[in-house]
Amino acid sequence: MNTQVTKGKSIEFTAAAAIASGAVVLVGALVGIAANSYAIGDNVVVWLQGTHIVPKPAEAWAQGAKLYYDSTAKLITSTVGTNTFAGYAAAAAQIGDATGLILLRQ
């Protein structure tokens, strides 16, 4: 019996606020990337896999480092704290870089 409903590459929900295309989105404990721009009430598709360009704070990342979503600052960071695990650095990033590459992992 085939029980697969989806391939698990994305998740969908109804937008409670406007969401920009490419924005980091937190759905419960899942961190993903908005596939498009959405208005309130739209059906939102959030990518849960793949490599994406994301905003980061002034910190260096080593390739393969664990990364977390800081929902207060709306950034992906290497700081654990109370942040939510998001994935791994797909490439090294320098302190002065405003963005970095994340390989999403759930």
Residue pairs with C-beta under 8 A, 6 or more apart in sequence:
8 48
8 49
8 106
9 47
9 48
9 49
9 50
10 32
10 35
10 45
10 46
10 47
10 48
10 49
11 27
11 30
11 32
11 45
11 46
11 48
12 43
12 44
12 45
12 46
13 27
13 43
13 44
13 46
14 41
14 42
14 43
14 44
15 38
15 39
15 40
15 41
15 42
15 43
15 44
16 40
17 40
18 37
18 38
18 39
18 40
19 25
19 34
19 37
19 38
19 44
20 34
20 37
21 34
21 35
21 36
21 37
22 33
22 34
22 52
22 53
23 33
23 34
24 31
24 32
24 33
24 54
24 55
24 69
24 74
24 75
24 76
24 86
25 31
25 32
25 33
25 34
25 44
25 46
26 69
26 71
26 84
27 46
29 84
30 46
30 48
30 106
31 69
31 84
31 85
31 86
31 87
31 104
31 106
32 46
32 47
32 48
32 104
33 46
33 47
33 50
33 52
33 54
33 104
34 44
34 45
34 46
34 47
35 44
35 45
35 46
35 47
36 45
38 44
47 104
48 104
48 106
49 104
49 105
49 106
50 103
50 104
51 90
51 101
51 102
51 103
51 104
52 101
52 102
52 104
53 99
53 100
53 101
54 75
54 76
54 99
54 100
54 101
54 102
55 74
55 75
55 76
55 98
55 99
56 75
56 76
56 77
56 93
56 97
56 98
56 99
56 100
57 70
57 73
57 75
57 77
58 95
58 96
59 77
59 78
59 79
59 95
60 92
60 93
60 94
60 95
61 67
61 78
61 89
61 92
61 93
61 100
62 89
62 92
63 89
63 90
63 91
63 92
64 88
64 89
65 78
65 88
65 89
66 78
66 80
66 85
66 87
66 88
67 76
67 77
67 78
67 85
67 86
67 87
67 88
67 89
67 100
67 102
68 76
68 77
68 78
68 79
68 80
68 81
68 83
68 84
68 85
68 86
69 75
69 76
69 77
69 83
69 84
69 85
69 86
70 76
70 77
70 79
70 81
70 83
71 83
71 84
76 86
76 100
76 102
77 83
78 89
85 105
86 102
86 104
86 105
87 102
87 103
87 104
87 105
88 102
88 103
88 105
89 100
89 101
89 102
89 103
90 101
90 102
90 103
91 100
91 101
93 99
93 100
93 101
